[in-house]
Amino acid sequence: MVRSLALGSVRFTDIAADTGAPRDVLSARLRTLVTDGIVERRPYREGSTRDGYFLTAKGRDLAGVILVIKSWGDTYSPPDARRRRLLHTRCESTMEALIVCAHCREPIGSDEVRTEP
């Protein structure tokens, strides 16, 4: 559901179609996401009486993790699997989710990470 919201779905029917989740399950999970502060429910259009679901700042931070997982899935899924291209909204070019160093901005792999106490 977070992936669906991160990729632009806001209406319940669109999220249901994208995820394939049964309506009762989707409704319960969206309620939990709202309660946990990951999603907020508000009118999806100005002047609309119908609500949509939108990621909060907490949800947008989680969406970054989901996009990295999506990239991993695209890399290791079968060649005939359904994929959605990720586009950068400013320039409309294909994007990829990377983890980069906060200092040098270079992409890093798991073999280049260590932890400190």
Backbone torsions as a table, in degrees:
resi	resn	phi	psi	omega
1	MET	NA	-40.7	177.7
2	VAL	-62.7	-40.7	177.8
3	ARG	-60.6	-45.3	-179.9
4	SER	-60.3	-44.5	177.7
5	LEU	-66.0	-40.9	-180.0
6	ALA	-64.3	-29.0	-179.5
7	LEU	-92.4	8.8	169.4
8	GLY	111.4	-7.0	177.0
9	SER	-74.5	135.3	177.1
10	VAL	-128.8	-25.4	-178.6
11	ARG	-85.5	145.1	-178.9
12	PHE	-53.1	-46.1	-177.5
13	THR	-63.7	-36.9	178.7
14	ASP	-69.1	-41.0	178.8
15	ILE	-65.0	-41.1	178.5
16	ALA	-62.1	-44.4	-179.7
17	ALA	-65.8	-40.0	-178.0
18	ASP	-69.1	-40.0	-174.8
19	THR	-91.6	-24.5	-175.3
20	GLY	75.4	8.8	-178.7
21	ALA	-73.3	139.9	173.5
22	PRO	-60.2	148.2	-174.8
23	ARG	-56.2	-41.3	-178.3
24	ASP	-67.8	-38.9	178.6
25	VAL	-67.8	-45.8	179.7
26	LEU	-60.0	-45.1	-180.0
27	SER	-59.8	-45.5	-179.9
28	ALA	-64.5	-42.7	-178.3
29	ARG	-69.7	-38.6	176.7
30	LEU	-63.8	-39.8	176.1
31	ARG	-58.6	-42.7	178.9
32	THR	-64.0	-43.4	179.1
33	LEU	-63.2	-36.3	176.2
34	VAL	-66.8	-47.4	179.6
35	THR	-59.2	-38.2	-178.8
36	ASP	-81.7	-0.8	176.5
37	GLY	78.0	17.7	179.7
38	ILE	-91.1	-30.2	-178.3
39	VAL	-130.8	146.6	171.4
40	GLU	-120.4	147.8	179.3
41	ARG	-107.2	125.3	179.5
42	ARG	-157.9	166.9	179.4
43	PRO	-54.0	133.6	-175.2
44	TYR	-81.6	-11.4	176.1
45	ARG	-143.3	148.2	177.9
46	GLU	-60.1	130.7	-179.8
47	GLY	83.3	-2.2	-179.3
48	SER	-81.6	146.7	174.4
49	THR	-94.2	-6.1	-179.7
50	ARG	-97.3	139.0	-178.9
51	ASP	-90.6	153.0	171.6
52	GLY	-123.4	174.8	-179.7
53	TYR	-116.0	130.1	-175.5
54	PHE	-131.9	142.2	177.4
55	LEU	-69.8	137.2	171.2
56	THR	-82.0	-179.8	175.4
57	ALA	-57.3	-42.0	177.7
58	LYS	-61.1	-41.9	178.9
59	GLY	-68.7	-38.3	178.1
60	ARG	-65.0	-36.5	175.5
61	ASP	-64.8	-39.7	176.7
62	LEU	-66.5	-34.3	-179.7
63	ALA	-60.1	-34.1	176.6
64	GLY	-59.5	-40.9	177.5
65	VAL	-64.4	-43.3	-179.8
66	ILE	-61.8	-40.1	180.0
67	LEU	-66.4	-36.4	175.5
68	VAL	-64.9	-42.4	177.7
69	ILE	-64.3	-38.8	177.2
70	LYS	-60.5	-44.1	178.5
71	SER	-60.8	-42.2	177.4
72	TRP	-61.1	-45.7	179.6
73	GLY	-61.0	-40.9	178.0
74	ASP	-63.0	-37.3	-179.6
75	THR	-66.9	-40.1	-171.9
76	TYR	-106.8	5.4	177.4
77	SER	-85.7	161.6	-179.9
78	PRO	-58.1	150.1	-177.3
79	PRO	-57.2	-29.0	-178.0
80	ASP	-91.5	7.7	-179.7
81	ALA	-68.9	148.3	177.4
82	ARG	-71.4	127.9	179.1
83	ARG	-129.0	148.4	171.9
84	ARG	-109.0	131.8	175.5
85	ARG	-75.6	139.5	174.6
86	LEU	-92.8	127.6	-179.5
87	LEU	-117.4	138.3	174.1
88	HIS	-75.5	120.7	-173.1
89	THR	-66.1	-25.0	-179.1
90	ARG	-74.4	-39.8	-176.0
91	CYS	-118.5	-3.6	178.9
92	GLU	63.7	18.0	176.6
93	SER	-89.4	155.6	176.5
94	THR	-61.8	136.7	178.6
95	MET	-118.4	163.7	171.7
96	GLU	-135.4	147.2	179.7
97	ALA	-85.5	121.7	-179.3
98	LEU	-127.4	154.9	169.7
99	ILE	-101.9	125.0	-177.0
100	VAL	-122.5	156.4	176.1
101	CYS	-68.7	132.9	179.4
102	ALA	-65.9	-24.1	-177.8
103	HIS	-88.9	-58.4	-173.4
104	CYS	-96.4	-7.7	178.5
105	ARG	65.8	15.4	177.6
106	GLU	-82.6	141.1	174.0
107	PRO	-61.7	142.7	-179.4
108	ILE	-126.9	148.0	175.7
109	GLY	-102.2	168.7	-177.5
110	SER	-63.7	-23.9	179.1
111	ASP	-78.1	-1.7	-179.7
112	GLU	-112.1	21.3	-176.3
113	VAL	-123.3	139.2	171.5
114	ARG	-137.2	162.9	179.9
115	THR	-111.5	156.3	174.7
116	GLU	-126.7	148.8	176.6
117	PRO	-69.3	NA	NA
